[in-house]
Amino acid sequence: MTDRRTLAAEGLTLAYDQREVSRDLSIAIPPGRVTAIVGANACGKSTLLRALARLLKPRAGTVVLDGEDINDLPTKVVATRLGILPQAPSAPSGIAVTDLIARGRYPHQRLVRQWTDADEVAVAAAMTATDTLELATRQVDTLSGGQRQRVWIAMALAQDTDILLLDEPTTFLDLAHQIDVLDLLSELNSDHGRTIVLVLHDLNHAARYAHHLIAMREGRICAQGPPGEIVTEALVEEILGMASRVVPDPVSNTPMVVPIGRTSANANGRAAHPTAREDTHVRTRPTPGGAA
């Protein structure tokens, strides 16, 4: 890969037709790190990612790729620097795994497409990195959800870009496959130095796997920075509207959000208000025939 690429946004206003989604968003993606965009449904996470990928042109403001306005760069130039894996991509019916992954090489080919040794090496490397070699001859639509996601990531890797954007790559996967995909992305970052930007719903996964978080609510950025610095109970309340406790993750020592909810079970399995157990100044309901 070439020298490490840079990606940032300055004063973005994003909209679909007449509906404004976000206003005055400014971020800088740390090169060579994993960044997760987090927040509640419909807060603007995927819209921001689409703007960073040049899939949505800002109404105002600029997305800056390597110091240049991304919308001023030729499409093919952008495609050799930045790869995007959208949410729930679909493959042509009956296409083989190798053929789908090979499509990632299109930006590197000339007008008259000619397959080269470099293309072959890139596809093989992408399949090795994602552990998809044994799936090479399988049809994509016969694979499990976790296998398909690995194949899509392999296609994005075959594009051989320094920056990889992924929109909710763990959606529709069971927990084991979610962790498998996140481990894979973490390894691509640590072993190959790729800059990873992904939208995630699970704040605990984001805090464990990302070096940098961008927390959003209702189209605005509430906080951005390392998880250990910005993930607090106040932030969880602000972006998710949820009471919680933030404690150290016993595995990674990163922040772990424990939801409180309206009720919680005590040791005997009976419902109790959480604050009634924790605050000694809270008056509890008297037991029959006794004092409080």
C-alpha positions as CSV (number, residue, x, y, z in Angstrom):
1,M,0.0,0.0,0.0
2,T,1.0,3.6,-0.4
3,D,1.7,6.1,2.4
4,R,-1.0,6.2,4.9
5,R,-4.1,8.0,3.7
6,T,-6.0,10.7,5.7
7,L,-9.8,11.2,5.9
8,A,-11.6,14.1,7.6
9,A,-14.9,16.1,7.4
10,E,-15.3,19.8,7.9
11,G,-18.6,21.5,8.7
12,L,-20.8,18.9,7.0
13,T,-24.5,19.4,6.5
14,L,-26.1,16.3,5.2
15,A,-29.6,15.9,3.8
16,Y,-31.9,13.6,1.7
17,D,-33.9,15.8,-0.6
18,Q,-35.5,18.4,1.7
19,R,-34.9,16.4,4.9
20,E,-31.8,17.6,6.8
21,V,-30.2,14.8,8.7
22,S,-27.0,16.4,10.2
23,R,-25.5,19.9,10.5
24,D,-22.0,21.1,11.1
25,L,-20.2,17.8,11.5
26,S,-16.4,18.0,11.8
27,I,-14.3,14.9,12.4
28,A,-10.8,13.6,11.7
29,I,-10.3,9.9,11.3
30,P,-7.1,8.7,13.0
31,P,-4.9,7.1,10.3
32,G,-4.0,3.5,10.9
33,R,-6.6,3.0,13.7
34,V,-10.1,1.6,14.1
35,T,-12.8,4.2,14.5
36,A,-16.4,3.3,15.4
37,I,-19.4,5.5,14.8
38,V,-22.0,4.8,17.5
39,G,-25.5,6.0,18.6
40,A,-29.1,5.2,18.5
41,N,-31.1,4.2,15.4
42,A,-31.6,7.0,12.9
43,C,-29.1,9.3,14.6
44,G,-27.1,9.8,11.4
45,K,-24.4,7.2,11.7
46,S,-24.8,5.6,8.3
47,T,-25.5,9.0,6.6
48,L,-22.1,10.3,7.9
49,L,-20.4,7.1,6.6
50,R,-22.0,7.5,3.2
51,A,-20.7,11.1,3.0
52,L,-17.2,9.9,3.9
53,A,-17.4,7.4,1.1
54,R,-18.7,9.9,-1.4
55,L,-22.0,8.1,-1.7
56,L,-23.8,11.2,-0.5
57,K,-22.8,14.7,-1.5
58,P,-22.9,17.2,1.4
59,R,-25.3,20.1,1.2
60,A,-22.6,22.1,2.8
61,G,-19.1,21.4,4.1
62,T,-16.3,19.2,2.8
63,V,-15.0,15.6,3.0
64,V,-11.3,15.8,2.7
65,L,-9.3,12.8,1.4
66,D,-5.5,13.2,1.5
67,G,-5.9,17.0,1.8
68,E,-8.3,17.3,-1.2
69,D,-12.1,17.7,-1.5
70,I,-13.2,14.1,-2.2
71,N,-15.9,15.3,-4.6
72,D,-13.2,17.0,-6.8
73,L,-11.3,13.7,-7.2
74,P,-12.0,11.3,-10.1
75,T,-14.1,8.3,-9.1
76,K,-11.4,5.8,-10.0
77,V,-8.8,7.7,-7.8
78,V,-11.2,7.6,-4.8
79,A,-11.8,3.9,-5.4
80,T,-8.1,3.1,-5.2
81,R,-7.7,4.9,-1.9
82,L,-10.9,4.2,-0.1
83,G,-13.1,1.1,0.0
84,I,-16.7,0.9,1.2
85,L,-18.8,-2.1,2.4
86,P,-22.4,-1.0,2.6
87,Q,-25.1,-2.4,4.9
88,A,-26.6,-5.7,3.7
89,P,-24.9,-5.8,0.2
90,S,-26.4,-8.2,-2.4
91,A,-24.5,-10.4,-4.8
92,P,-25.7,-11.5,-8.3
93,S,-27.5,-14.8,-8.1
94,G,-25.2,-17.8,-8.6
95,I,-22.0,-15.9,-8.5
96,A,-19.0,-17.8,-7.2
97,V,-17.0,-16.6,-4.2
98,T,-13.8,-16.0,-6.3
99,D,-15.7,-14.1,-8.9
100,L,-17.3,-11.8,-6.4
101,I,-14.0,-11.1,-4.6
102,A,-12.3,-10.4,-8.0
103,R,-14.7,-7.5,-8.5
104,G,-12.7,-5.6,-5.9
105,R,-10.0,-5.3,-8.5
106,Y,-12.0,-3.3,-11.0
107,P,-10.6,0.2,-9.9
108,H,-7.1,-1.0,-10.7
109,Q,-7.9,-2.1,-14.3
110,R,-7.9,-0.2,-17.5
111,L,-10.9,0.6,-19.7
112,V,-10.4,-2.7,-21.5
113,R,-10.2,-5.0,-18.4
114,Q,-7.1,-7.2,-18.4
115,W,-6.5,-9.6,-15.5
116,T,-2.9,-9.4,-14.3
117,D,-0.6,-11.2,-11.9
118,A,-1.0,-8.3,-9.5
119,D,-4.8,-8.9,-9.5
120,E,-4.3,-12.6,-8.8
121,V,-2.0,-11.8,-5.9
122,A,-4.3,-9.3,-4.4
123,V,-7.3,-11.7,-4.6
124,A,-5.3,-14.5,-3.1
125,A,-4.0,-12.3,-0.3
126,A,-7.6,-11.0,0.5
127,M,-8.9,-14.6,0.6
128,T,-6.0,-15.7,2.9
129,A,-6.6,-12.8,5.2
130,T,-10.3,-13.5,5.6
131,D,-9.9,-17.3,5.7
132,T,-12.2,-17.8,2.6
133,L,-9.9,-19.9,0.4
134,E,-11.8,-23.0,1.1
135,L,-15.0,-21.3,-0.1
136,A,-13.5,-20.3,-3.5
137,T,-15.8,-22.4,-5.7
138,R,-18.9,-22.1,-3.6
139,Q,-21.8,-19.9,-4.7
140,V,-22.2,-16.8,-2.5
141,D,-25.9,-17.4,-2.0
142,T,-25.3,-20.9,-0.5
143,L,-23.1,-19.5,2.3
144,S,-24.0,-18.7,5.9
145,G,-24.3,-15.1,7.1
146,G,-20.9,-15.2,8.7
147,Q,-19.2,-16.7,5.6
148,R,-20.9,-14.2,3.3
149,Q,-19.7,-11.3,5.4
150,R,-16.1,-12.6,5.3
151,V,-16.4,-12.8,1.5
152,W,-17.7,-9.2,1.2
153,I,-14.8,-8.1,3.4
154,A,-12.4,-10.0,1.2
155,M,-13.8,-8.2,-1.9
156,A,-13.2,-4.9,-0.1
157,L,-9.7,-6.0,0.8
158,A,-9.0,-7.0,-2.8
159,Q,-9.6,-3.4,-3.7
160,D,-6.3,-2.8,-1.9
161,T,-7.2,0.5,-0.3
162,D,-5.6,2.0,2.8
163,I,-9.0,3.1,4.2
164,L,-11.9,0.7,4.7
165,L,-15.4,1.9,5.6
166,L,-18.0,-0.6,6.8
167,D,-21.7,0.1,7.6
168,E,-22.9,-2.2,10.4
169,P,-20.8,-5.2,9.3
170,T,-22.2,-7.3,12.2
171,T,-25.9,-6.8,11.5
172,F,-28.0,-10.1,11.2
173,L,-25.1,-12.1,12.6
174,D,-25.3,-14.2,15.8
175,L,-23.0,-13.2,18.6
176,A,-20.2,-15.7,17.8
177,H,-20.1,-14.5,14.1
178,Q,-20.2,-10.8,15.3
179,I,-17.0,-11.4,17.3
180,D,-15.5,-13.3,14.5
181,V,-16.0,-10.4,12.1
182,L,-14.7,-7.8,14.6
183,D,-11.6,-10.0,15.3
184,L,-11.0,-10.1,11.6
185,L,-11.2,-6.3,11.2
186,S,-9.0,-5.8,14.3
187,E,-6.4,-8.1,12.7
188,L,-6.5,-6.3,9.4
189,N,-5.8,-3.1,11.3
190,S,-3.0,-4.5,13.5
191,D,-1.3,-6.7,11.0
192,H,-1.7,-4.6,7.8
193,G,-2.1,-1.1,9.2
194,R,-5.4,-0.4,7.5
195,T,-7.5,2.5,8.7
196,I,-10.9,1.0,9.6
197,V,-14.1,3.1,10.0
198,L,-17.3,1.2,10.9
199,V,-20.8,1.9,12.1
200,L,-21.7,-0.3,15.1
201,H,-24.9,-0.6,17.2
202,D,-23.3,-2.4,20.2
203,L,-21.4,0.2,22.3
204,N,-19.6,-2.5,24.2
205,H,-18.2,-4.0,21.0
206,A,-17.2,-0.5,19.8
207,A,-15.4,0.2,23.1
208,R,-13.6,-3.1,23.0
209,Y,-12.5,-3.1,19.3
210,A,-12.1,0.6,18.4
211,H,-9.3,3.0,19.3
212,H,-11.5,6.0,18.5
213,L,-15.2,6.6,18.9
214,I,-17.6,9.1,17.3
215,A,-20.8,9.3,19.4
216,M,-23.9,10.7,17.7
217,R,-27.4,11.8,18.6
218,E,-30.0,13.3,16.4
219,G,-27.6,14.2,13.6
220,R,-25.0,15.8,15.8
221,I,-21.7,14.6,17.4
222,C,-21.9,14.5,21.2
223,A,-18.3,13.3,21.8
224,Q,-15.3,11.8,20.0
225,G,-12.1,10.3,21.3
226,P,-10.7,7.1,22.9
227,P,-13.3,4.9,24.5
228,G,-11.6,5.1,27.9
229,E,-12.0,8.8,27.9
230,I,-15.5,9.4,26.5
231,V,-17.6,6.4,27.4
232,T,-19.3,7.5,30.6
233,E,-22.8,6.9,32.1
234,A,-23.7,10.5,31.2
235,L,-22.7,9.9,27.5
236,V,-24.7,6.6,27.4
237,E,-27.7,8.5,28.8
238,E,-27.2,11.3,26.2
239,I,-26.9,9.1,23.1
240,L,-29.1,6.2,24.0
241,G,-31.5,7.6,26.6
242,M,-30.6,4.8,28.9
243,A,-29.5,4.6,32.5
244,S,-26.4,2.4,33.0
245,R,-23.3,1.6,34.9
246,V,-20.0,1.8,33.1
247,V,-17.4,-0.7,34.5
248,P,-14.2,-2.2,33.3
249,D,-14.6,-5.0,30.8
250,P,-13.1,-8.1,32.6
251,V,-11.5,-9.3,29.4
252,S,-10.2,-6.2,27.7
253,N,-10.3,-3.6,30.6
254,T,-12.1,-1.2,28.2
255,P,-15.4,0.5,29.3
256,M,-18.3,-1.9,29.5
257,V,-21.9,-0.5,29.6
258,V,-24.2,-2.4,31.9
259,P,-27.9,-1.3,31.3
260,I,-30.0,-0.7,34.4
261,G,-33.5,-0.8,32.9
262,R,-36.7,0.0,34.8
263,T,-36.5,-3.1,36.9
264,S,-33.8,-5.6,37.8
265,A,-33.8,-9.0,39.5
266,N,-32.4,-9.4,43.0
267,A,-30.8,-12.5,44.3
268,N,-34.2,-14.1,45.0
269,G,-35.4,-13.4,41.5
270,R,-38.0,-10.7,42.6
271,A,-38.3,-7.4,40.8
272,A,-36.7,-4.4,42.6
273,H,-36.0,-0.9,41.7
274,P,-32.2,-0.6,41.2
275,T,-31.8,2.6,43.2
276,A,-33.7,1.2,46.1
277,R,-30.9,-1.4,46.6
278,E,-28.0,1.1,46.1
279,D,-29.1,4.3,47.9
280,T,-29.5,3.8,51.7
281,H,-31.4,7.0,51.9
282,V,-34.2,5.8,49.7
283,R,-37.3,4.8,51.8
284,T,-38.4,1.3,51.0
285,R,-42.0,0.0,51.1
286,P,-42.9,-1.3,54.6
287,T,-43.4,-5.0,55.0
288,P,-46.8,-6.2,56.2
289,G,-47.0,-5.6,60.0
290,G,-43.6,-4.0,60.2
291,A,-41.8,-0.7,60.0
292,A,-39.9,0.5,57.0
